[in-house]
Amino acid sequence: MKILVTGGAGYIGSVMVPELLGAGHKVIVIDNFMYRQPSLAAHCWNPNLEIVFGDIRNLELVARHAKSVDAVIPLAAIVGAPACDRDPKLATSVNFDATVALFELLGKEQLVLMPTTNSAYGSGDQDNYCDETSPLHPLSHYAVEKVRVEERLMERENSVSFRLATVFGLSPRMRLDLLVNNFVWRALKDRFVVIFEGHYRRNYIHVRDVVGAFLLALSNIDDFRGEIFNVGLSSANISKIGLCEAIASQIPEFVFLEAQMKSDPDQRNYIVSNVKIEAKGFSPKFSLDIGIAELIKGLPMFDVPQFANF
Ligand SMILES: NC(=O)c1ccc[n+]([C@@H]2O[C@H](COP(=O)([O-])OP(=O)(O)OC[C@H]3O[C@@H](n4cnc5c(N)ncnc54)[C@H](O)[C@@H]3O)[C@@H](O)[C@H]2O)c1
């Protein structure tokens, strides 16, 4: 297939794009490289990879590259509640306006596989058990826009929505703000964290298993078309305290304390069912413990202290 990946140089994209190329697909990435990340440099040799430096809000540019592709994977976004709150207008223009405009450019036969988020299941309730039919309560600007985009996505034919759990693992465009990555980083660097809402449970998934879900759908599209799937590790519906305990089992010096200092903007406290995608053959390869070990091995490579001499 020929596949357009917007935001393909991001945390998920820079793991996904090499896998798509490895599976024999031709890939066009449109990315504005807003983090100055050289995350796809090792793949520029590949004639099946085209890289377009540009903004997805430039519809003429997007239309030019979208017209010849079989499938689109829209990853370009301002990602996460804090980043969206810093500039809500920018977030809306990228995450909603430009993404919906992209859907409108496409023909019916063109496939769209899109990551959305499971943060909208948040209610703060205890034992909030969620599957794809559960009500959504988006609270943060980020989650509200993701829910609105998913509604528009599913109005078109030939779409799949993957409601991703909190992603973890190493990527050439690293994200240290994601919960598992952040806690392991702080366990290595500071040896402690202070957590809030420590009993709140979330679901997690390794970045390579996210890519695995997309590849599975591409090769079995009739099983996926028109559907919404949760994508998470069924073995990892755990609380922040449980996550800290898992990290401490590999970094014994790690200390964690709880304090009521703030609250989660999306009140993420839930147990997510991933049965629907598992029934289609999805079988994650990377447990939380494997991911923690990977982060312990690789995170020191990302610690570049520019403004301190320690
Ligand atoms: N990582 C997670 O835990 C997670 C969970 C659920 C959903 N998602 C979704 O997956 C997608 C990718 O997330 P990520 O974790 O890789 O984040 P990321 O911030 O690493 O990647 C976003 C990419 O988009 C690019 N970009 C941003 N604005 C752009 C613009 N206007 N034009 C062109 N490129 C632009 C950035 O340069 C970056 O490469 C997002 O839609 C995100 O909402 C991620």
The ligand as a Gaussian input file, in Angstrom:
#p B3LYP/6-31G(d) Opt

LIG

0 1
 N        1.228000       8.505000      23.062000
 C        0.054000       8.251000      23.617000
 O       -0.043000       7.795000      24.812000
 C       -1.214000       8.443000      22.834000
 C       -2.385000       7.927000      23.362000
 C       -3.542000       8.108000      22.659000
 C       -3.526000       8.764000      21.431000
 N       -2.376000       9.259000      20.937000
 C       -2.435000       9.966000      19.651000
 O       -1.417000       9.501000      18.772000
 C       -1.010000      10.555000      17.908000
 C        0.496000      10.697000      17.954000
 O        0.903000      10.989000      19.289000
 P        2.421000      10.937000      19.765000
 O        2.430000      10.370000      21.130000
 O        3.251000      10.305000      18.701000
 O        2.743000      12.510000      19.904000
 P        3.936000      13.416000      19.321000
 O        3.726000      14.777000      19.898000
 O        5.246000      12.757000      19.563000
 O        3.677000      13.417000      17.760000
 C        2.946000      14.394000      17.084000
 C        3.658000      14.688000      15.785000
 O        2.882000      15.618000      15.048000
 C        3.733000      16.632000      14.540000
 N        2.905000      17.831000      14.378000
 C        2.303000      18.573000      15.346000
 N        1.617000      19.580000      14.804000
 C        1.750000      19.459000      13.458000
 C        1.260000      20.223000      12.351000
 N        0.470000      21.283000      12.521000
 N        1.585000      19.811000      11.105000
 C        2.399000      18.738000      10.904000
 N        2.904000      17.989000      11.908000
 C        2.563000      18.359000      13.180000
 C        4.845000      16.772000      15.561000
 O        6.030000      17.336000      15.000000
 C        5.040000      15.324000      15.983000
 O        5.994000      14.692000      15.143000
 C       -1.763000      11.810000      18.370000
 O       -2.908000      11.980000      17.587000
 C       -2.163000      11.452000      19.790000
 O       -3.304000      12.158000      20.205000
 C       -1.210000       9.109000      21.607000

